[in-house]
Amino acid sequence: MADLEHINPDGMLKSPVFSQGILIPAGARILIVGGQDGVDETGKVVSNDLAGQTARAVANLIKVVETAGGSIENLVRVGLYVKGEDTDIGPGFAEWMKAWNNRPNPPTVTGVRVAGLTAPDVLIEIEATAVLP
């Protein structure tokens, strides 16, 4: 993988599951992964709860990255879009934390609450960027 520089300035939160910023060198092989929902190969939503949908969405995301020749460690940016203004994003973020599993150099992570997603029963969509070997 390209020589990434993880930016976590002094005086800011240093988290084991996200970085504050990441510098990507010129010429890096970059994969942009479109929004992944908690659906199976037929497009059917796998669960009616945020944790279950997030687990599948993360698995779908990782499958795309692996198909392109990378792994979860190659992620540099992850965006979590959660349906509902008052939704507790904790269960979804907990699933992301389980998938990351205390690896070093985590990606940047953004969590956003939205009014709706691709279908009424979809609760989360995850997009990402990876720097591949």
JOTADA-V292729 format. One record per residue. OMEGA is omega in radians with two decimals (* if undefined). D_FIRST is the distance of its C-alpha to the first C-alpha in whole Angstrom. Layout:
[[OMEGA;D_FIRST] [OMEGA;D_FIRST]]
This chain:
[[3.11;0] [3.12;4] [3.13;6] [3.05;8] [3.12;12] [-3.06;14] [3.10;17] [-3.02;20] [3.01;23] [3.14;26] [3.09;29] [3.13;27] [3.03;26] [-3.03;23] [3.07;22] [-3.08;20] [3.00;19] [3.06;18] [3.10;17] [3.11;20] [3.12;17] [3.04;14] [3.14;13] [-3.11;10] [3.08;11] [3.08;13] [-3.14;11] [3.07;8] [-3.01;9] [3.08;10] [3.04;12] [-3.12;16] [3.11;17] [-3.08;21] [3.11;23] [3.11;24] [3.09;27] [-3.11;28] [3.08;30] [-3.07;30] [3.09;29] [-3.10;33] [-3.14;32] [3.08;34] [-3.00;34] [-3.04;33] [3.07;35] [3.12;37] [-3.06;35] [-3.13;32] [-3.12;31] [3.11;31] [3.13;30] [3.12;27] [-3.13;26] [3.12;26] [3.09;24] [3.11;21] [3.10;21] [3.10;22] [-3.13;18] [3.12;16] [3.10;18] [-3.13;17] [3.14;13] [3.11;14] [3.11;16] [3.08;13] [-3.13;11] [3.10;9] [-3.13;10] [-3.14;12] [-3.14;10] [3.13;7] [3.07;11] [3.12;11] [3.10;15] [3.07;18] [3.13;21] [3.12;24] [-3.04;27] [-3.12;30] [3.01;34] [-3.12;37] [-3.09;38] [-3.10;39] [3.02;36] [-3.11;35] [-3.12;31] [-3.14;31] [3.10;31] [3.13;28] [3.10;26] [3.10;27] [3.07;25] [-3.13;22] [3.09;22] [-3.13;23] [-3.13;20] [2.97;18] [3.03;20] [3.03;19] [3.08;15] [3.03;14] [-3.14;13] [3.09;14] [2.93;14] [-3.12;17] [3.06;20] [3.07;23] [-3.10;26] [3.01;29] [-3.12;32] [-3.12;33] [-3.11;37] [3.13;36] [-2.98;33] [3.12;33] [-3.06;36] [-3.09;38] [3.07;37] [-3.06;33] [-3.11;33] [3.01;29] [-3.09;26] [3.03;23] [-3.07;20] [3.01;17] [3.12;14] [2.99;10] [-2.99;7] [3.10;6] [*;4]]
